[in-house]
Amino acid sequence: MLKIKPKIVVILGPTASGKSSLGIKLANKFNGEIISADSRQVYRGMDIGTGKVLRDKTLPNSKFKILNLKLKNNFYSSGVRHHLLDVANPKKIFTVSDFKKLGQKAINDIQCRYKIPIIVGGTGFYIDVLLGRMAIAEVPPNKKLRAKLEKQSAEQLFKRLQKLDSERIRNIDAKNKRRLIRALEIVLITKKPIPKPLNLYHDRILNSDVLFLGLAISPKILKKKIKIRLDRRLKQGMIKEVVKLHRQGVSWKRLDDFGLEYRQISEYLKNQKAKIKMQNDNLKFKNSEYYKILLRNIIKYSKRQMTWFKKNKEIHWINPPAGGQKEAEKLVKKFTSPLP
């Protein structure tokens, strides 16, 4: 008798490409649950700046609000259960090892309930580690080495990493000191470049078949979508969100580590004479150099994402504006069919 392997669907693509929306539609249609693969959406309180989906106020098929604490920990959006959202305190570091552990637990939980795990996100590193496509160096933190590296600027750290691991610098944020220090820590301790993708099929590790769906959008259209989304987030209160996080004890340095929106808005707030009074002055921020830098950096980030994804030759690329949803549904239906 032919044994059918469990199925996993992955939806990936650059920022602002519509991954979350497609994920919810496919989950509703194919009895799935979503695992968020986003390095910042794991943190509580980081909602607008990360583009986190809106949380339902009631459970599916229920008229009652979610009041029970246990039920509150179940994150539903548009009636679909989401995993790995709001699982970490932004004051603390959440590592790729933490993500792998919780992600594999979520996959097992979903499959045990005869549902399909749908991994949705733009952090390619997290996706590859979770699915066993990439090994991670089990190098414990070295406080002494980190203290030495911390004294150097992000530019100095980037140049040093460039000499030691030319591959890693292609998809790392050149201004994120925390990630640069961690990358150098691994390289300097192991005396080897950061591990490359494994010469193993991911399904040998998870014992599952995996379908990769990538959202391909032309750079010109993507740039417009990124700007529209950034402006919408500002109107939704993104500056106020950063102020709130800082008031709750998240340091400026920690906010800088999160990069992109959190870095530029933090810089903007720090350089205002009346910081807190400026929190809702979206127009002033939009007319500032910080806004221009942020927009440029998000576009650059989307390019780094695509550089990472293009290494995976198993991805089925679809074009969302040109009937991408129907194409995705067709591919998932064929993939999940019990018949060969």
C-alpha positions as CSV (number, residue, x, y, z in Angstrom):
1,M,0.0,0.0,0.0
2,L,1.4,3.4,-1.0
3,K,2.0,5.6,2.0
4,I,1.1,9.3,1.4
5,K,3.4,11.8,3.0
6,P,2.0,14.8,4.9
7,K,1.9,18.1,2.9
8,I,3.4,21.5,3.6
9,V,2.7,24.6,1.5
10,V,5.1,27.6,1.5
11,I,4.1,31.0,0.3
12,L,7.1,33.4,0.0
13,G,8.1,36.5,-1.8
14,P,9.3,40.1,-1.3
15,T,7.7,42.5,1.2
16,A,4.4,44.0,0.1
17,S,3.7,41.2,-2.5
18,G,0.5,40.0,-0.9
19,K,1.7,36.8,0.8
20,S,-0.6,37.1,3.9
21,S,-3.7,37.7,1.9
22,L,-3.0,34.7,-0.4
23,G,-2.1,32.5,2.6
24,I,-5.5,33.2,4.3
25,K,-7.4,32.4,1.1
26,L,-5.6,29.1,0.6
27,A,-6.0,28.2,4.2
28,N,-9.7,28.7,4.1
29,K,-10.0,26.7,0.9
30,F,-7.7,23.8,1.7
31,N,-8.3,23.3,5.5
32,G,-5.0,24.8,6.4
33,E,-3.4,26.8,9.2
34,I,-0.7,29.4,8.8
35,I,2.8,29.5,10.3
36,S,4.2,33.0,10.0
37,A,7.9,33.0,8.8
38,D,8.7,36.6,9.7
39,S,11.6,37.5,12.0
40,R,9.8,40.5,13.5
41,Q,6.2,39.4,13.6
42,V,7.1,37.0,16.4
43,Y,7.3,40.0,18.8
44,R,4.3,41.3,20.7
45,G,3.4,44.9,20.2
46,M,5.1,45.1,16.8
47,D,2.0,45.1,14.6
48,I,1.8,48.0,12.3
49,G,5.5,48.2,11.5
50,T,5.7,44.5,10.6
51,G,2.4,44.4,8.7
52,K,0.9,41.8,11.0
53,V,-2.5,40.5,10.1
54,L,-5.4,41.8,12.1
55,R,-6.5,39.6,14.9
56,D,-10.1,38.4,15.1
57,K,-12.1,39.5,18.1
58,T,-14.2,36.3,18.1
59,L,-13.4,32.7,17.5
60,P,-14.5,31.1,14.2
61,N,-18.2,30.1,14.2
62,S,-18.7,31.9,17.5
63,K,-20.6,35.1,18.4
64,F,-18.7,35.3,21.7
65,K,-15.6,37.5,22.2
66,I,-12.3,35.9,23.1
67,L,-12.0,36.4,26.9
68,N,-10.4,33.1,28.1
69,L,-6.6,33.5,28.5
70,K,-5.9,30.1,26.9
71,L,-8.1,31.1,23.9
72,K,-6.4,34.5,23.6
73,N,-3.1,32.7,22.9
74,N,-4.7,31.2,19.8
75,F,-4.2,33.8,17.1
76,Y,-7.0,33.8,14.5
77,S,-7.3,36.2,11.5
78,S,-10.1,36.0,9.0
79,G,-11.1,32.7,10.7
80,V,-7.7,31.1,10.1
81,R,-5.5,30.1,13.0
82,H,-2.0,31.6,12.8
83,H,1.1,30.3,14.6
84,L,4.3,32.1,15.6
85,L,2.7,35.5,16.0
86,D,3.2,37.4,19.3
87,V,5.3,34.7,20.8
88,A,8.2,36.8,22.0
89,N,9.0,39.9,24.2
90,P,10.6,42.6,22.0
91,K,13.1,43.3,24.8
92,K,14.5,39.9,24.4
93,I,16.3,38.3,21.4
94,F,14.4,35.6,19.5
95,T,16.8,33.5,17.5
96,V,16.4,31.3,14.4
97,S,16.9,28.3,16.7
98,D,13.9,29.5,18.7
99,F,11.9,29.8,15.4
100,K,12.9,26.3,14.3
101,K,11.9,24.7,17.5
102,L,8.5,26.4,17.7
103,G,8.0,26.1,13.9
104,Q,8.5,22.3,13.9
105,K,6.2,22.0,16.9
106,A,3.5,23.9,15.0
107,I,3.9,21.8,11.9
108,N,3.5,18.6,14.0
109,D,0.5,20.0,15.8
110,I,-1.2,21.0,12.6
111,Q,-0.5,17.7,10.8
112,C,-1.7,15.7,13.8
113,R,-5.1,17.4,13.4
114,Y,-5.1,16.5,9.7
115,K,-4.7,20.0,8.5
116,I,-2.2,21.5,6.1
117,P,0.6,23.8,7.5
118,I,0.9,26.8,5.2
119,I,4.2,28.6,5.9
120,V,3.9,32.3,4.9
121,G,6.6,34.9,5.1
122,G,9.5,36.8,3.6
123,T,12.4,35.7,5.9
124,G,14.0,33.2,3.6
125,F,16.6,32.2,6.2
126,Y,13.9,31.2,8.7
127,I,12.0,29.2,6.1
128,D,15.1,27.3,4.9
129,V,16.2,26.5,8.5
130,L,12.7,25.3,9.5
131,L,12.5,23.0,6.4
132,G,16.0,21.6,6.8
133,R,17.3,23.2,3.7
134,M,20.0,25.0,5.7
135,A,22.0,24.0,8.7
136,I,22.6,26.5,11.5
137,A,25.8,26.7,13.4
138,E,25.3,25.7,17.0
139,V,27.6,28.3,18.4
140,P,26.8,29.6,21.9
141,P,27.1,33.4,22.5
142,N,30.6,34.5,23.4
143,K,30.3,37.6,25.6
144,K,34.0,38.5,25.4
145,L,34.0,38.4,21.6
146,R,30.7,40.3,21.3
147,A,32.0,43.0,23.6
148,K,35.0,43.6,21.3
149,L,32.9,43.5,18.2
150,E,30.3,45.9,19.7
151,K,33.0,48.6,19.8
152,Q,33.2,48.6,16.0
153,S,30.7,50.5,13.7
154,A,28.3,48.6,11.5
155,E,30.4,49.7,8.5
156,Q,33.5,48.2,10.0
157,L,31.7,44.9,10.9
158,F,30.3,44.6,7.4
159,K,33.7,45.1,5.8
160,R,35.2,42.5,8.1
161,L,32.4,40.0,7.3
162,Q,32.8,40.7,3.6
163,K,36.4,39.4,3.8
164,L,35.5,36.3,5.8
165,D,32.2,35.3,4.2
166,S,31.3,36.9,0.8
167,E,28.2,34.8,0.5
168,R,26.5,35.9,3.8
169,I,27.0,39.6,3.1
170,R,24.8,39.3,0.0
171,N,21.6,39.0,2.1
172,I,22.4,40.6,5.5
173,D,21.3,44.1,6.6
174,A,24.6,46.1,6.4
175,K,23.4,48.4,9.2
176,N,22.1,45.8,11.6
177,K,24.9,45.5,14.2
178,R,23.3,42.6,16.1
179,R,23.1,40.4,13.0
180,L,26.6,41.4,11.8
181,I,28.0,40.6,15.2
182,R,26.3,37.2,15.3
183,A,27.5,36.4,11.8
184,L,31.1,37.3,12.7
185,E,30.8,35.4,16.0
186,I,29.9,32.2,14.1
187,V,32.6,32.7,11.4
188,L,35.4,33.6,13.9
189,I,34.6,30.8,16.3
190,T,34.1,28.0,13.7
191,K,36.8,29.4,11.4
192,K,34.4,28.6,8.5
193,P,31.8,30.5,6.5
194,I,28.2,30.3,7.8
195,P,26.7,26.9,6.7
196,K,25.3,26.8,3.2
197,P,22.1,24.9,2.2
198,L,22.3,21.2,2.9
199,N,22.7,18.6,0.2
200,L,19.5,16.9,1.5
201,Y,15.9,17.1,0.4
202,H,13.9,18.9,3.0
203,D,11.3,16.1,3.0
204,R,13.8,13.6,4.4
205,I,14.0,15.8,7.5
206,L,10.4,16.6,8.0
207,N,9.0,13.5,6.3
208,S,6.7,15.8,4.3
209,D,6.2,16.8,0.7
210,V,6.7,20.6,0.3
211,L,5.2,22.9,-2.3
212,F,6.9,26.3,-2.7
213,L,4.8,29.1,-4.2
214,G,6.6,32.4,-4.9
215,L,4.9,35.7,-5.6
216,A,6.7,37.4,-8.5
217,I,5.9,41.1,-9.0
218,S,7.8,43.4,-11.4
219,P,10.2,45.8,-9.6
220,K,8.3,48.8,-10.9
221,I,4.9,47.6,-9.5
222,L,6.5,46.4,-6.3
223,K,8.1,49.9,-5.6
224,K,4.6,51.5,-5.9
225,K,3.1,48.9,-3.6
226,I,5.8,49.4,-1.1
227,K,5.2,53.2,-1.0
228,I,1.4,52.9,-0.8
229,R,1.8,50.4,2.1
230,L,4.3,52.6,3.9
231,D,2.0,55.6,3.7
232,R,-0.9,53.5,4.9
233,R,1.0,52.3,7.9
234,L,1.9,55.8,8.9
235,K,-1.8,56.8,8.8
236,Q,-2.5,53.7,10.9
237,G,-0.2,55.0,13.7
238,M,3.2,53.4,13.1
239,I,5.0,56.3,14.8
240,K,2.8,56.0,17.8
241,E,3.5,52.3,17.9
242,V,7.3,53.0,18.1
243,V,6.7,55.5,20.9
244,K,4.6,53.0,22.8
245,L,7.3,50.3,22.5
246,H,9.9,52.7,23.8
247,R,7.7,53.8,26.7
248,Q,7.3,50.1,27.6
249,G,11.0,49.7,28.0
250,V,12.3,48.8,24.5
251,S,15.5,50.7,24.2
252,W,16.4,52.9,21.2
253,K,19.3,50.5,20.5
254,R,16.9,47.5,20.5
255,L,14.5,49.3,18.2
256,D,17.4,50.1,15.9
257,D,18.2,46.3,15.8
258,F,14.8,45.7,14.3
259,G,15.8,47.7,11.2
260,L,13.7,49.4,8.5
261,E,10.6,51.2,10.0
262,Y,11.7,50.8,13.6
263,R,15.2,52.1,12.9
264,Q,14.2,55.2,10.9
265,I,11.3,56.2,13.1
266,S,13.5,55.8,16.2
267,E,16.1,58.0,14.7
268,Y,13.5,60.6,13.8
269,L,12.1,60.6,17.3
270,K,15.5,60.8,18.9
271,N,16.4,63.9,16.9
272,Q,13.3,65.9,17.7
273,K,13.5,68.5,20.4
274,A,10.0,67.6,21.6
275,K,10.0,63.8,20.8
276,I,6.7,62.7,22.2
277,K,4.8,65.6,20.8
278,M,5.9,64.6,17.3
279,Q,4.5,61.1,17.6
280,N,1.5,61.6,15.4
281,D,3.0,64.2,13.1
282,N,3.0,61.8,10.1
283,L,3.2,64.6,7.5
284,K,6.4,66.0,9.0
285,F,8.0,62.6,9.1
286,K,6.9,62.0,5.5
287,N,8.5,65.2,4.4
288,S,11.8,64.3,6.2
289,E,15.0,62.7,5.0
290,Y,14.1,59.7,7.4
291,Y,11.1,58.8,5.2
292,K,13.2,58.9,2.0
293,I,15.9,56.7,3.6
294,L,13.2,54.3,4.9
295,L,11.6,53.9,1.5
296,R,14.9,53.3,-0.2
297,N,15.9,50.7,2.4
298,I,12.6,48.8,2.1
299,I,13.1,48.6,-1.6
300,K,16.7,47.4,-1.1
301,Y,15.4,44.8,1.4
302,S,12.9,43.5,-1.1
303,K,15.9,43.0,-3.5
304,R,17.8,41.0,-0.9
305,Q,14.8,38.8,-0.3
306,M,14.6,38.0,-4.0
307,T,18.4,37.2,-4.1
308,W,17.8,34.7,-1.3
309,F,14.7,33.1,-2.9
310,K,16.3,32.7,-6.3
311,K,18.7,30.1,-4.9
312,N,15.7,27.8,-4.4
313,K,15.0,26.2,-7.8
314,E,11.9,24.4,-6.4
315,I,9.8,27.5,-6.2
316,H,6.8,27.8,-8.5
317,W,6.6,31.5,-9.3
318,I,3.2,33.0,-9.9
319,N,2.1,36.6,-10.8
320,P,-0.5,37.9,-8.3
321,P,-1.9,40.7,-10.5
322,A,-2.3,38.3,-13.4
323,G,-4.7,35.7,-11.8
324,G,-2.1,34.5,-9.3
325,Q,-4.7,33.2,-6.9
326,K,-6.3,30.9,-9.4
327,E,-2.9,29.5,-10.4
328,A,-2.0,29.0,-6.7
329,E,-5.3,27.2,-6.0
330,K,-4.7,24.9,-9.0
331,L,-1.2,24.0,-7.9
332,V,-2.2,23.4,-4.3
333,K,-5.2,21.3,-5.3
334,K,-3.0,19.1,-7.5
335,F,-0.3,18.9,-4.7
336,T,-2.8,17.9,-2.0
337,S,-4.7,15.4,-4.1
338,P,-4.5,11.9,-2.8
339,L,-4.4,10.5,-6.3
340,P,-1.2,10.5,-8.3
